Amino acid sequence: MPDRRRDDTSLPNLASELWDLVRAYAKQETVEPIKGLGRFVAFGMAGSVLLGIGSVLLALAVLRALQTETGTLFDGGWSFAPYLLTLVVCAVVIIMAASAIRRKGTDT
């Protein structure tokens, strides 16, 4: 029988190396991607908040323009019309965004 040499590969040493390898692999495949995902989500949330604030301000600008720049057209019984028109504009923008999202989702 061939003579087996005892290297520095004893069973406790192999188990320790295996444990270190498993921990390093788990960290590489879970913790680091989660950190990257957290950064991605943070930028997405910040962008969503800013886009929402911008949309509200744009809707208020449309409402203000309809109320002030139309003269006496929306006075009296038609005072609700600027609000209704602003609501319609917002609904159209929402529908266009939803259809673009749906169209993008079915292409892939």
C-alpha positions as CSV (number, residue, x, y, z in Angstrom):
1,M,0.0,0.0,0.0
2,P,1.2,3.5,-0.7
3,D,2.4,5.4,2.2
4,R,0.0,8.2,3.2
5,R,1.6,11.4,4.3
6,R,0.0,13.5,7.0
7,D,-0.1,17.1,5.6
8,D,-1.7,20.0,7.3
9,T,-5.1,18.6,6.2
10,S,-6.4,17.2,9.4
11,L,-10.1,16.8,9.8
12,P,-10.5,19.8,12.2
13,N,-8.4,22.0,9.9
14,L,-10.5,20.9,6.9
15,A,-13.7,21.6,8.7
16,S,-12.5,25.0,9.7
17,E,-11.5,25.8,6.2
18,L,-14.9,24.6,4.9
19,W,-16.7,26.7,7.4
20,D,-14.7,29.8,6.4
21,L,-15.4,29.0,2.7
22,V,-19.1,28.6,3.3
23,R,-19.3,31.9,5.3
24,A,-17.4,33.8,2.6
25,Y,-19.6,32.4,-0.1
26,A,-22.8,33.2,1.7
27,K,-21.6,36.7,2.4
28,Q,-20.6,37.2,-1.3
29,E,-23.9,35.8,-2.6
30,T,-26.4,37.3,-0.1
31,V,-25.1,40.3,1.9
32,E,-23.3,42.2,-0.9
33,P,-26.2,41.9,-3.4
34,I,-28.7,43.0,-0.7
35,K,-26.5,46.1,-0.1
36,G,-26.7,46.9,-3.8
37,L,-30.4,46.3,-3.8
38,G,-30.9,48.6,-0.9
39,R,-29.1,51.4,-2.8
40,F,-31.2,50.8,-5.8
41,V,-34.4,50.9,-3.7
42,A,-33.3,54.1,-2.0
43,F,-32.7,55.9,-5.2
44,G,-36.0,54.6,-6.6
45,M,-37.9,55.8,-3.5
46,A,-36.3,59.2,-3.7
47,G,-37.1,59.5,-7.3
48,S,-40.7,58.4,-6.7
49,V,-41.1,61.0,-3.9
50,L,-39.7,63.8,-6.1
51,L,-41.8,62.7,-9.1
52,G,-44.9,62.7,-6.9
53,I,-44.2,66.2,-5.5
54,G,-43.6,67.5,-9.0
55,S,-46.8,66.0,-10.3
56,V,-48.8,67.6,-7.5
57,L,-47.2,71.0,-8.1
58,L,-47.9,70.6,-11.9
59,A,-51.5,69.8,-11.2
60,L,-51.8,72.9,-8.9
61,A,-50.2,75.0,-11.7
62,V,-52.8,73.7,-14.2
63,L,-55.6,74.5,-11.7
64,R,-54.2,77.9,-10.9
65,A,-53.8,78.7,-14.6
66,L,-57.4,77.7,-15.3
67,Q,-58.7,79.8,-12.4
68,T,-56.8,82.9,-13.2
69,E,-56.2,83.0,-17.0
70,T,-59.7,82.2,-18.1
71,G,-61.2,85.5,-16.9
72,T,-64.9,85.2,-16.0
73,L,-65.5,82.0,-17.9
74,F,-65.5,79.8,-14.8
75,D,-67.4,82.1,-12.5
76,G,-70.7,81.4,-10.8
77,G,-72.2,78.0,-11.7
78,W,-69.1,76.9,-13.5
79,S,-66.7,77.4,-10.7
80,F,-66.2,73.6,-10.4
81,A,-65.0,73.3,-14.0
82,P,-61.3,74.1,-13.3
83,Y,-61.2,71.4,-10.6
84,L,-62.9,68.9,-13.0
85,L,-60.6,69.7,-15.9
86,T,-57.5,69.4,-13.6
87,L,-58.9,66.0,-12.4
88,V,-59.3,64.9,-16.1
89,V,-55.8,66.0,-17.0
90,C,-54.4,64.1,-14.0
91,A,-56.5,61.0,-14.9
92,V,-55.2,61.1,-18.5
93,V,-51.6,61.3,-17.3
94,I,-52.1,58.4,-14.9
95,I,-53.7,56.3,-17.7
96,M,-50.9,57.0,-20.1
97,A,-48.3,56.1,-17.5
98,A,-50.2,52.8,-16.6
99,S,-50.4,51.9,-20.3
100,A,-46.7,52.6,-20.8
101,I,-45.9,50.4,-17.8
102,R,-48.2,47.6,-19.1
103,R,-46.8,47.8,-22.6
104,K,-43.2,47.7,-21.3
105,G,-44.1,44.6,-19.1
106,T,-45.5,42.6,-22.0
107,D,-42.6,43.3,-24.4
108,T,-40.1,41.3,-22.3
